Amino acid sequence: MSNTAQYDLNVILTPNLSEAQVQSEKDAIDQLIERYKGTQNKLDEWGNQRLAYPIRKFNEGYYLIYRLTLPVDSPKTIEGSLRQRDNVMRVLVVKDRPEWRTQKQAPEAPADEAAAPAS
């Protein structure tokens, strides 16, 4: 069994950050990933989105969703380091599990429709 796995790192930043501050936070996250020998596969930057409930009296947050490959012992350390940053409101690291993905199958045509001649 390999000692790396796929993870989703979800970070919610305070919504009132400038572009330079957001970039600074993204750079800090990238440095943490590199420090713990991980690789970033994808970054989805959702921007400011409404929160389900207020956090620190904010109704919105700036969402960053990372897809990472990390050694199995580093997600908790990265999560703990990010929680200490002032502009980070929430952090969640989730291990990607293939069995959780749903696969859409093409609907099959009923047998009686396929056999009936077209009029």
Secondary structure, 3 states (H helix, E strand, C coil): CCCEEEEEEEEEECCCCCHHHHHHHHHHHHHHHHHCCCEEEEEEEEEEEEEEEEECCEEEEEEEEEEEEEECCCHHHHHHHHHCCCCEEEEEEEECCHHHCCCCCCCCCCHHHHHCCCC
